[in-house]
Structures are given as C-alpha cells and as structure tokens.
Amino acid sequence: MATALVQKPIIDPRYAFFKLVIKESKIHHRGVYAAERIPARRKVIEYTGERINRRETKRRGDGDITYLFTLDDYWTLDGAHGGSGAEIINHSCEPNLYAWNFKKHILYMSKRVIKPGEELTIDYRFDRKVERVPCLCGSRNCRGTINLLK
C-alpha cells in the first residue's frame, strides 16, 4: 500500500530550529517557508519519521507520493509517520538547503541566507537508475528531472 499525502502536516517545534510555516507552493502542492531570516550554514530542521527496513521501504515506495529518506544501506525514514514537517520541503535543482547525515540523524542545513517568506527547498537527488521524475522547480538551471543526470 502506498503512502497517501500527509493530510494535516505540521512543523514539529522539537525538530525545527527556526520559525517555519507550511502553506501552498508554486513547486508542488504545499511547501515549507521561512517565517524568519535564517543565516547561512545553520541547522534548519531535522527530518524525522518512522525508521523502516529495506523490505518495508520497497513496499511503501510504490506510490506516486512518498516521504521516504534513505538513512543508510538498511534503514529509511518515512516522514509520513512521525515526520517533523521536513517531509513537506519540496525539491529544487537550485536548493537553499542541503541534507547532512550526522550520527544517523538527517539534518537540513542552510546553504545561504534564507529570507522570511522564502520557500525552503532541497535537491532530492533521486538516483538516475530509477524511474525518471519530472522537476517542477522552475529554477534557472533546472535539469528537468528530480533524478541526478550523471
């Protein structure tokens, strides 16, 4: 059974290090926006969710919309179950965040200063070997797909 769209996403303040809000996005459905200025190279939010094994990841990954983040070769976090709100952050080919896997925690870090009202984005970096997913980020250097090209 595939994961459905998170119906009532929230930002869990236990995992957010700045004021963030969820609202409609031009990129895809909903997105996460900065409600205050975020300096460069700072922890913004931790990606949380249910820790699931490879078999369960494969089962849950069979949908149009998933909230899965690979933690290592065996474990994946499913943000649809126990997510911090980071699972709502959309993809961009020119993101303002990057993911840092630190001691089995996925931290979203700011690449640059993020202004209040700006949508938070991350490069999902889907493998080029999996089904190609079109990108809707609209950035100047959009590669046309969420998947890596090389």
N, C-alpha and C positions, 0 to 999 in steps of 0.2 A: 504494500500500500504506500503510495507516495505521500509526502508531506504536503499539506494544504497551506495556503497563505496564512501567515500569522494574523489572526483576526483583530486582536487588540494589542499591538506592540507597544511596549513602554521602554523608557530608558531606566534601567535599574541604577539608582544612585550609588549603590555599593561598588559598582564597577566603572562608573563614569567619573573622570577627573576634572571635567568642565561642565558647564550648563549646556545641555543638548536638548533638542526637541525633534519630534517626528512630525512631518507634515508631507503634503503632496509633493511629488518630484517630477521634474521635466524628463528625467532619465528613465525612471521606471516606477510606476505606482506611488510608493511612499519612499521617503528618504530621511536621513538624519541631518540636522542642521545645527551649526554652532549658534548658541544663544549668547555667547560672549567671545571676546578675542582669545584665540589660542596661539601661544607662542610656538615657534619652530622647535622641533626635536623634543617634544613633550609627550608623555603618556596621555592619550585622549580617552580611550575606553578599552576594557578587556572584553574579548569575545568569549562568551561563556555558553554552555549548553550541556546537554546530556552526553556523557562520554560513551561512545558506541564502538564495537569492534568492526573488523573488515566485512564480515558477513552481513551485519546489520546495516552498515554503510551502503553496501551494494543494494540491499533491499529498499532502503529509504531514498536512495539516489535515483530511483526510476521515475521521477516526476518532472513536470515542467518547472516547478518552483521548489527549490530545496534550500536549506540553510545549513549546509554542511561545510565544515572547515577541517581539513586534514591536520592532525596534530603531529603524527609520526607515521611510520610504516604500518602500525597496527591500529591506532586509535584515531577517531574522528570526533569532533564536537558537533552536535546537532542543536543549533541555535533555536530551532522551533520548540524545543523543550528545555526550559530554563535559560533562555537567552537573555543577554544583558541589554539588548537594543542594538548592539553592534551588527546583528544579523540583518538589519534593515539597511545598512550602509550599502549604497549602490556602487557598481563598477564604473571606472573611468580609465581611459588609456593615458590620461594625464592626472593622476590622483593627487590629493593633498595629504593622504595618509599612506603609511606602509605597515605591513604586519611584521612583528618581531616575536618569534617563538622563544620565550625566555623561561627556562625551567618548567616546561610543559604548560605554560600559560601563553595564550595568544594576545599580545598587546598591540593595539593600533596606535601608532606614533605619528605625530605631525611632521610632514616633510618640510613645511614652511609655515609662515604666519597664516592663520585662517581667520578671516574677518567674520564678525557677527552676521548671521543671515546666510552665510555661505554653506552650500551642501557639502557634507563630508563624503569623500569617495576613496576607493581603494582599487588597485588593479587586481582583479580576481585571478589572473594568470592561469586560466584553465589550460591543461595540457593540450598540445597540438594534436595528440594522438586520439583524443576523444571527440565526440560529435561537435562540430563547429557551432558556436552560439553567436548570433549576430550582436554587435555592440550598438547601443543607442546613446552613447555618452555625449556625442556632438562636439567633442574637443577638436582643436585644430589639427592635431596629429592622431586622430582616431584611426586605429588599424582595421576597423570594420568588423572585428570579432573580439569576443572576450578571451578567446584562446590565444596562447602565445604563437607566434608565427615561426620561430626558429627554436 
